Amino acid sequence: MAGSVFVETPPRDAEIAVVGGGVAGMSTALFLARAGRDVVVLERGVPWGDASGANAGTLSLQVKRTEVLDLCKLSLDVWKRFGAEMDIDVGFGQPGGLRVATTEAEVAHLREYSEEQRQGGLEFEWMEGNQLRDMAPWLSTSVRAATFCREDAYSSPLLSGGALPAAVGKAGGRIVGHAEVTDLKREDGGYRIETKRGALRVKTLVITAGPWSGQLARMLDVALPIYVDVNMLSVTEPAPKILDRVITHIGGILSLKQLANGTILIGGGWQGRGRFAGMEKFADHVRLGQNLTTAVSVVPDLAKLRLVRTWAGYEAVAPDALPAFGRLPNNDGAYIAAAARGGFTFGPAQGLLISEMILDKPPSTPIGRFDPARLLTGAHA
Amino acid sequence: MRETDLLVVGAGAAGLSAASEAAKHGLAVTVLDDNLLPGGQYFRRLPTGYHHTHETVFDKERQRANALYATTGQKGITYLNDAVVWESPENGVLAFARGADSGRIRAKLTIIASGAHDRPAPFPGWTLPGVVTAGGLQNLLKGQRVIPGRRAIVAGNGPLVLLVGATLARAGAELREVVEAAPILKRLAGSIADLIAMPKIVRQAVDYRLAIMKSGARLRTGWTVIEARGADELEEVVLAPIDATGKVDRSRARAVKADLLVVGFGLMPSIELVRLLDCKLEWKPLRGGWVPVRGADFETSRPGVLAVGDGAGIGGVEMALREGKLAGVIAAERLGKLSRDQAANLKAPIQAEIAKVETFRRGLERLYAMPPAFLDLLTPETIVCRCEDVTAGELRARQDAGFGSTAALKGTTRTTMGRCQGRNCLRTLSALIAQASGQPIEQVTMPRPRLPARLVTIGDLLQEELPPIEMPKDPHLPRGERVS
């Protein structure tokens, strides 16, 4: 496999190991490798094979809580820079997004929520009546109002899954697939990592393993409570233009977008079924129906399209639903990005910020409130 | 929700035979058919109200066909056409899309008779207009009496090649060449003892051959198509012989002008539904590849779910008719309409016939065993995934870059993720992975089955009555299990 970004076994020694080959891990590895550091990514399965590849790729500012707006803006900026400055095609698009309200109560809720976000620094436009119809004639007449955020965007989980690992390799990083970590130990001021593809010693350890992060932290005696959602997602056959904005819903669970290839992604976070232990995850028949019902109630033309595929993917969430990343408590030289609620959106920012910590650079945005130490069992009420 | 004793999915030879037999013994049977008219592929017919004067090779089948069509009006049978089964929300229940009539059905027993589709056979130019599959051509001819061209070449491997050649000849095409990849003439002596277990079919094959000869077409064996050429549509077809080692001998290649190329390199069982039902599969290359594991009485690894006909392993129409009939008896026995003795008496003659068909098939399999020249035809520009326009060159470059697994190739190129849901490309993708990794193809990971089993219109899925939506109080908070 000449020219491959992947290596069969990890080196015996490396400066930095990143455990978890999804968006947070690849972003971390990318910034470290580009800074000339010796970095190896250890992935339990196929890189990008779980949450990073199974999500909808929605990068929406206005669905986020006010506390994370700055972090979200930073991450959107990094997503954009991947393509614009680093020649990494992640399928980024920024058509702006509409967050819709369909009842009087939802309109009131949207006003209240968006006002709070405005105070948190979000820019948006209030849309209703003809203005809304002119912008989005494809919306159902049941949509009474919407907020339009120009910064709402998307990127392609599929394209980025090929492009980011390739970029890591190009920058000098190494990636080892099927290298599930079976043990972690502190040793000689660094870490000894046992994997299914061999052991290695590193100075610096970064855990970016999504829902598996908590189990890895526990190997270093850190107990972090992590939950996992099983989000469903559906995609239609390719179609001529149906909608040209990213859609979210203030009162319903929904995300909608039409990609460059004409397919429409329908999601929002409806829960599938499954157990984390067995890696079993399936779509749920009833909630798929409810997801599609909600989608058609907002964009009626979707009813004419055919459904090609529905799947389910994990999302790691902290109990307070805020991102949890930074230094791994009580372990010098170890870092973690354990959960985000929007891990695909925040992954690039988490990677950048963790690389800044490792490189002793000032953080691009303050991250104190996301310190995972807040979640330590006992510290978390 | 609808309820039924026996649910039959598919209304081809196997499905209709099963339904007919089961209903005869008193079962309430529902047949879900994704076609508009019963008959499936082999017994496909003109839409209601269409007439034709031109005789085809299928006219000899009229009697058997009419008997099958009549099944849908038989007492005890509810026939639902244009119904796409897309998922199983719970054990014993299937969901189907059928316009305003979409919904779910609960059955005590389910027989899946899902049939087969053409095996994809990529070579340079195979996506040019004017190149069609054998199954596609049969559909056009039987369902519309259309020949999508004039000067025709038929190329491929298997009994369909002769059948399609004869069909085209009798339907009035200018048949130029009929090209069979296996050296069947050399092998005939070694197969004939088994083949004559079904003398009628042997006679039929001789008829097909005569029809082809009479048309003036050239019949080649041990040759294959290696390229289809043309600016915007098919203009000429390049043929070449296959040598004794299974390699294509390009030095003897020759180009033949044509505007229709029919390609048939065999059929594959349609296993979408059995996969979605999590039935165990096994690799049987002589039966078309992946097939559901079946126990005695055709039961899959999923209790209460039987599989018959080509969808359970390519066996042809004669096998499908008999397996279906036998499954009908089995269903009636299992649901208490026949005693064990009664059932045994009914089963014995059908099983004896199935044994004959199996003997015949063994002869056929030896006759048509395909020389292993397949991936040699791929050039870097040859499209492998035609929904997403992915070429063999792109896939091989990804493989060289380390994205060599099914998941990584799917993820980075979208191969198998388009409208066809992988039916036209997964086999080729798996073959490429097997070639690069040195694994046998059956060890290459299959993508996880996803619903819907077939494409369904979203509007249809909204017909079902659903419980009211309960919104989480705070959609940001976790909803799933705690994992650490």
Interface residues (C-beta under 8 A of the other chain):
Chain A: M1 A2 G3 S4 V5 F6 V46 P47 W48 G49 G53 R65 L158 L159 G161 G162 A166 I175 P211 S213 G214 Q215 A217 R218 A223 L224 P225 I226 Y227 V228 D229 V230 T236 E237 P238 G251 G252 I253 N261 G269 Q271 R275 F276 A283 H285 V286 L288 G289 Q290 L292 T293 T294 A295 V296 L302 A303 K304 L305 R306 L307 V308 R309 T310 W311 A316 V317 A318 P319 A321 R341
Chain B: E87 P89 E90 A95 E388 R398 D400 A401 G402 F403 G404 S405 A407 A408 G411 T412 T413 R414 M417 G418 R419 Q421 R448 R450 L451 P452 L455 V456 T457 I458 G459 L461 L462 E464 L466 P467 I469 M471 P472 D474 P475 H476 L477 P478 R479 G480 E481 R482 V483 S484
